[in-house]
Structure formats: C-alpha cells, structure tokens
Amino acid sequence: MKKILFLLFILIVNTGYSQNPIQSTLKNYFRTHPFDMKFSNFIASLQQDPWFTIETYGRRTDTSFFFITGTYKNFNPFRFIPKELRLIVAEEEIIHTDSLKTLDTIMNLQLLAISDSGEINSKLVEKEFKRFHNIQAGRFSSNTSNSFKEKDGSLTVKVYNYFVSPYLIAPVTIAWGILPGSNQYAFTITIRFKVKENAAIYVVSPGEL
C-alpha cells in the first residue's frame, strides 16, 4: 500500500547536488538527508533515529529495488499538524529522453505529510503547499506546474517541479491533494538524486555535461 501511494505521488524529476537551490529545502524540511553525509551513513542515521520508526526495509537485489519507509514522531517541519508524517527512500528506474532512451536508476527521497479529511484540513495542506512555493521557488532556475482533476472538475492533485540549470530534470517536486482511495489530504516533498561512490549527486542526462 505504501509503495502504491509513493508511486502515485511520483511526478517527474531527476538530479544531482549543488549546495545552493535545494539546500534550503533540505535544511528546513528534512531531519536527516544524504547530501551532507555518505549515503550509507544517511541510512544508518534513519536506523538509529529514536524519532523514526522503520516499517519496511528492502535491500536491493537482482529482482527488487532499494526501499525504506517509516514514520516520525516528535518531528514536524510544517505549520499544520499532520495525522501521519512518513519518510520514503526508494530506488526507481527511469528512461532518459535521449535518442537511445537510456535506462538509469535513481533514488527518491520523499516526505509525506498526511492529514484527515474535511475542508479545514484541505485548506491547511493547500496553504502549506503555497507557502513552500512562495518561499522556495525563487531559489531555483525555473519551475513548472501540473494539475490533475476528477471528471467533475474537482482538483485531486496539484504539482510544482523545480529545476536547476543546466539540468533537464528537476531535483525537487512538491504536490498536494487527495490520497488515492481515501478522503485524506497530503502534502509531499520529493527529491531525486543519483548515488555515486556512496554520495548523493544530481542525475545527469546523457550528453548533458
């Protein structure tokens, strides 16, 4: 179920690391992250964090990708109080847009704040989404937005992707909307990166640099 929610909230992106644009996001929203330490140390920090409970830990094998998910207690970087604050670290295979359609494997770091149903909670989650955009958008080279609606025209998900020049794939995506199969609302922050020599770096498209 958690993997399904994660996949439904993955909406574009890729990257590597430059300490400027995404540093503010990492500092203000993530209790720990792999951009200021080795990736293996980041995973160890999650395992040792008394505020974080790991629910699923799947190592990479020949038939499956790396996947960790768990929930926080006593930690909340948002202005509203979520019913559940979940962190997901998941490996994903992507296809680049070059002529060879090159396959690549990247990591997704996602913070998912889930609230109860109801108009008040909907507005609180949407306000947090807008607040992030208003504060963080100017740090990036550009951004794009997408909306997904039901047949009756009601909004289900809205997304912003934030880009860093010269990379074609955005390092940060935020989304807010209704969780599939429920009436609960969620605000998510997703950061994608490549692990190279145990370090988090921007995902570089073939021929990009």
C-alpha positions as CSV (number, residue, x, y, z in Angstrom):
1,M,0.0,0.0,0.0
2,K,2.8,2.4,0.9
3,K,4.6,1.7,-2.3
4,I,1.4,2.4,-4.2
5,L,0.9,5.7,-2.5
6,F,4.5,6.6,-3.2
7,L,4.3,5.7,-6.9
8,L,1.1,7.7,-7.3
9,F,2.9,10.8,-5.9
10,I,6.0,10.5,-8.1
11,L,5.6,13.1,-10.7
12,I,8.6,13.9,-12.9
13,V,12.2,14.8,-11.8
14,N,15.9,13.9,-11.5
15,T,19.1,15.4,-10.2
16,G,22.4,15.8,-8.5
17,Y,23.6,18.1,-5.9
18,S,24.7,21.6,-5.8
19,Q,24.5,23.2,-2.4
20,N,22.6,26.2,-3.4
21,P,19.0,25.7,-4.6
22,I,18.0,22.6,-2.7
23,Q,19.9,23.3,0.5
24,S,17.2,25.4,2.0
25,T,14.6,22.7,1.3
26,L,16.8,20.0,2.9
27,K,17.6,22.2,5.9
28,N,14.1,23.3,6.6
29,Y,12.1,20.1,5.9
30,F,14.3,17.0,6.4
31,R,15.5,15.8,9.8
32,T,18.3,14.0,8.0
33,H,19.4,13.7,4.4
34,P,22.1,12.1,2.3
35,F,23.5,15.4,0.8
36,D,25.7,16.2,3.8
37,M,27.0,12.7,4.5
38,K,27.6,9.4,2.8
39,F,24.5,7.6,1.6
40,S,25.3,4.6,3.8
41,N,25.6,7.0,6.8
42,F,22.2,8.5,5.9
43,I,20.6,5.1,6.1
44,A,22.3,4.4,9.4
45,S,21.1,7.7,10.7
46,L,17.5,6.6,10.0
47,Q,18.0,3.3,11.7
48,Q,19.4,5.0,14.8
49,D,16.9,7.8,15.0
50,P,14.7,7.4,18.1
51,W,12.0,9.6,16.4
52,F,11.8,7.5,13.3
53,T,10.2,4.0,13.1
54,I,11.1,1.9,10.1
55,E,8.2,-0.1,8.9
56,T,9.7,-1.6,5.7
57,Y,13.3,-2.0,4.8
58,G,14.1,-3.8,1.5
59,R,17.7,-4.0,0.3
60,R,18.4,-4.0,-3.4
61,T,18.5,-7.5,-5.0
62,D,18.6,-8.8,-8.6
63,T,14.8,-8.7,-8.7
64,S,13.9,-5.7,-6.5
65,F,15.0,-2.1,-5.8
66,F,16.1,-0.5,-2.5
67,F,13.1,0.7,-0.5
68,I,12.6,2.1,3.1
69,T,9.6,3.6,4.6
70,G,8.7,4.7,8.1
71,T,7.0,7.3,10.2
72,Y,8.2,10.1,12.5
73,K,7.1,11.1,16.0
74,N,8.1,14.3,17.8
75,F,9.2,15.8,14.4
76,N,7.1,18.1,12.2
77,P,8.6,20.8,9.9
78,F,5.2,22.0,8.8
79,R,2.8,24.7,10.0
80,F,-0.1,22.2,10.3
81,I,-0.1,19.1,12.4
82,P,-0.3,16.0,10.2
83,K,-2.0,12.8,11.2
84,E,1.0,11.0,9.9
85,L,4.4,12.1,8.8
86,R,6.1,9.5,6.6
87,L,9.5,9.3,5.0
88,I,10.2,7.2,2.0
89,V,13.6,6.4,0.4
90,A,13.0,4.4,-2.8
91,E,15.0,3.4,-5.8
92,E,13.4,3.9,-9.2
93,E,14.3,3.0,-12.8
94,I,13.8,5.9,-15.3
95,I,14.2,6.3,-19.1
96,H,16.1,9.4,-20.2
97,T,14.8,11.4,-23.2
98,D,17.9,10.9,-25.3
99,S,17.8,9.2,-28.7
100,L,18.9,5.9,-27.2
101,K,16.3,6.0,-24.4
102,T,19.0,5.3,-21.9
103,L,17.9,3.4,-18.7
104,D,19.0,4.8,-15.4
105,T,18.4,4.1,-11.7
106,I,17.9,7.0,-9.3
107,M,16.9,7.5,-5.6
108,N,13.8,9.3,-4.4
109,L,13.7,10.9,-1.0
110,Q,10.1,11.8,-0.1
111,L,8.5,13.4,2.9
112,L,4.7,12.8,3.0
113,A,2.5,14.7,5.5
114,I,-1.0,13.2,5.7
115,S,-4.0,15.0,7.3
116,D,-7.5,14.0,8.0
117,S,-10.4,14.6,5.6
118,G,-12.5,17.8,5.7
119,E,-12.4,21.3,4.3
120,I,-10.4,22.8,7.1
121,N,-7.6,20.2,6.7
122,S,-7.7,20.6,2.9
123,K,-7.1,24.4,3.3
124,L,-4.3,23.8,5.8
125,V,-2.5,21.4,3.5
126,E,-3.0,23.7,0.5
127,K,-1.7,26.7,2.5
128,E,1.5,24.7,3.3
129,F,1.9,23.9,-0.4
130,K,1.6,27.5,-1.4
131,R,3.9,28.6,1.4
132,F,6.6,26.3,0.2
133,H,6.3,27.7,-3.4
134,N,6.3,31.3,-2.3
135,I,9.4,30.9,-0.2
136,Q,11.4,28.3,-2.2
137,A,10.6,28.9,-5.9
138,G,12.9,31.9,-6.3
139,R,15.9,29.8,-5.3
140,F,15.5,27.6,-8.5
141,S,16.2,28.4,-12.1
142,S,12.6,27.8,-13.2
143,N,9.5,25.8,-12.3
144,T,6.5,24.1,-13.9
145,S,3.1,23.2,-12.6
146,N,0.5,20.5,-13.3
147,S,-2.9,19.8,-12.0
148,F,-5.0,16.6,-12.1
149,K,-8.7,16.8,-11.8
150,E,-11.7,14.4,-11.5
151,K,-14.3,14.2,-14.2
152,D,-16.5,16.7,-12.3
153,G,-13.7,19.2,-12.4
154,S,-12.7,18.9,-8.7
155,L,-8.9,19.1,-8.0
156,T,-7.3,15.9,-6.9
157,V,-3.5,16.8,-7.1
158,K,-1.5,19.9,-7.9
159,V,2.2,19.7,-8.5
160,Y,5.2,22.0,-8.8
161,N,8.5,20.9,-10.3
162,Y,11.6,23.0,-9.5
163,F,14.6,23.0,-12.0
164,V,18.3,23.8,-11.6
165,S,20.1,25.0,-14.7
166,P,21.6,23.3,-16.8
167,Y,19.9,20.1,-15.7
168,L,16.8,18.9,-17.7
169,I,15.3,17.0,-14.8
170,A,14.0,18.9,-11.7
171,P,15.6,18.0,-8.4
172,V,12.5,18.9,-6.3
173,T,8.8,18.2,-6.7
174,I,6.1,19.2,-4.3
175,A,2.5,18.0,-4.5
176,W,-0.7,18.4,-2.5
177,G,-4.1,16.7,-3.0
178,I,-6.2,13.8,-2.0
179,L,-4.6,10.4,-1.3
180,P,-5.8,7.7,-3.7
181,G,-8.5,5.6,-2.2
182,S,-9.2,7.9,0.7
183,N,-10.6,11.3,1.7
184,Q,-7.3,12.3,3.4
185,Y,-5.2,15.1,2.1
186,A,-1.4,15.1,1.8
187,F,1.5,17.4,1.1
188,T,4.6,15.8,-0.3
189,I,8.2,16.9,-1.0
190,T,10.2,14.7,-3.3
191,I,13.9,15.0,-4.0
192,R,15.6,12.8,-6.6
193,F,19.3,12.1,-6.9
194,K,21.8,9.6,-8.1
195,V,24.1,7.7,-5.7
196,K,27.6,7.6,-7.0
197,E,30.6,6.3,-4.9
198,N,28.3,6.5,-1.8
199,A,27.5,10.1,-2.4
200,A,24.2,11.9,-3.5
201,I,24.7,13.8,-6.7
202,Y,22.5,15.4,-9.4
203,V,21.1,13.0,-12.0
204,V,22.8,14.0,-15.3
205,S,21.0,13.2,-18.5
206,P,23.2,11.5,-21.2
207,G,25.2,14.2,-23.1
208,E,24.1,16.9,-20.7
209,L,27.5,17.9,-19.3
